[in-house]
Amino acid sequence: MKLGILTGGGDVPGLNPCIRSITLSADDLGWEVIGFKRGWGGVLDIDPDDPASIAANCVPLRRESVRGIDRMGGTILHTSRIDPRTIADGDRTVHVINVLERLGVDALITLGGDGTLRFSAHLSSHGVPIVSIPKTMDNDVFGTDYAIGFSTAISRSVEAINALRTTVESHERIGIVELFGRRSGETALLAGFLAQVDRTVIAEIPAELDQLLPLLAQDKADSGACYAMCVISEGASIAGETGFDSATRQLAGSDRDEISVSRRLGRAIKQRLGFGTVVQELAYLMRAGEPDAMDRMVGLAFGALAVQLMARGDHGRMVALKSGNYTHVPVETLEAGEKFVDVAALYDPSRYRARLVRIENMPMFLY
């Protein structure tokens, strides 16, 4: 068996432990493992008749080459956000399948978020043996309670929010921390709750400034130190604003030209309340550095499970965590819906705070 691996989309801590786990598990079975570089982009750049292009875009993975990578963040295979169906040259699905066949790749394990895994499901429908592994720091892959990278992103965010308090308090301002999360506000919700900030604005509920700003002013007055803290999702909106449509909010931050929502909120606070602000877009620092214990554990477990599924011929699956248990679902499951914060159960939009009204029998990450 010759097994291919690739990582696509944004990098997250926990990918390298997963790559190591896949490699070791496959090696135990006597399989050959090849890693494609830069996600689907690396596959597209391969000309099967050109050995130089093969060498430039893929790498053999062996026990010795993955030693110690579990302690590293990011992905040793590098990554891209390319979908072979939507590039300028048109749909390149046939090219991808041809590359896999010409290189003798019998099966493929893909690690990625929504875009990477949707193309994985597409390849599976064309008969390519695939097992996919969900990763995204904002935990918005439909079909699994947990995706690799989420725990570390929350941990990094809480640390940064609490560290920023010293400056915000020293200057007696209102601190605004913007966290990644274009569609789902779960990252902001949990980070804000665990850091015990005053108010949290999530992507699912537009912020009403006539409601939110007086709350922040009161928080500042009541704090005892004359400051307040607010966390906001990058995909959040401000009610009544024009020129900031939902389609723009779904773009990656590097692709948007508009002023960020955190800075727009900061500007409104200055204009309406007269208070100074400290605005911090945490951005890529949320997923920088080595994985925490949770993401190491899940990465190692997901990788081993993916190889176990392949070994018994059970492909066309996505590994998942459901109610605290490792499991797997059809690879196309993520296309059946979208994952958002359960506002009724977990969030109080009138107070802009987490509201955990039902805990019993809930999974650890509140889905």
C-alpha positions, 0 to 999 in steps of 0.5 A: 500500500502506498499512502498519500498525505496532504494538509490544506487550508490554514495551518493549526497546531496539531497537524504535525502530531497527526502527520507523525501518527499517520506515518508511524501507523502506516509504517507498522503495517509496512506501507509506504507514505508520501507527503504532498506539499502545499495541499492540493496546490502541490498535487496540481504542480506535479507533472508525472512525466517530470521527475523534478516536479515530483521531487519538488512537490512531494516528500517520502515520510518515514519514521526518522523523518517525522521524529520530534515533529509532534512538538512543532506547530504548523505543518511540515508539508506546508499548505495552500487554500487551493481548490482544484475545481475553482482555479483559473484553468478550470476544473483540474479534478482529472489531473489530480486523479491522474497524478495519484494514479501515475505516482502509484498512490493507492489511498489518500488521507487529507487534513483540512478545513471546509474547502480541503475536505469538500474537495476530498469528498468530491474525489471520493465520489470519483472512486478515490479511496480517501479518509479525511481529518478535520482541522480548523481553529474556529471549530466550524467543520460540520459533522464533528464536535471537535477539529484539530487546532481549536483547543490551542487557539482558545488557549492562546486567545485566553492568554493574550486577552489576560495579558492585554488587561495590564495595558488596558487597565493602566490606561483606563480604556476599553479593550477590544480583542478580535478573534478569528471566526468568520462564520461561527462565533464559538472561538470568541464565545469560549475564549471570552467566557474562559477569560471572563471578559465583560462582553463578547460579540459573536458572528451569529448576532449583530451588535446593537451599539445602543445596547452594547456601548452602555453595557461597556460603559457600565462595566468600566465604571463598575470594574474598580480599575476603570477598564473593561474588556470585550471580545469580538468575532472577525465575522461579527457585524454591527447593526445598521452599518452599510457597506460591510456585507456578509459576503465580504465578512466570509473572506479571509482577513488577507483578502478583505480591504475593509476596516476590521469590525474591532476597529469599527467598534473601537471608533464607535466607542470613542465617538459615542462614549469618549473613551480611549480603546486598545484594539488588538486583532489577535489573528494568526497568533491564535494558531502560532506555535506548538500544540497544547496537550489536547491538540497533540492528543486529538492529532495523534488519535485522529491519525491512528484512526484514519490509518485503521480505517484504511487498513480495513478498507473503510474509506470515504470517511471523515474521522470525528469526535462525537460526545467525547468519543472518537468515531467516523462519519461519511466523508461528505457529511460536512456538506450537509450543513453549517456549524454555528453557535447554539445561541438559544442555549449558549449565548445571551444576546441582550447581555453579550455574554455566554449563557450556559443554561444546559450542561448535563449530557452536553459534550465537552465543547458544548456541541 
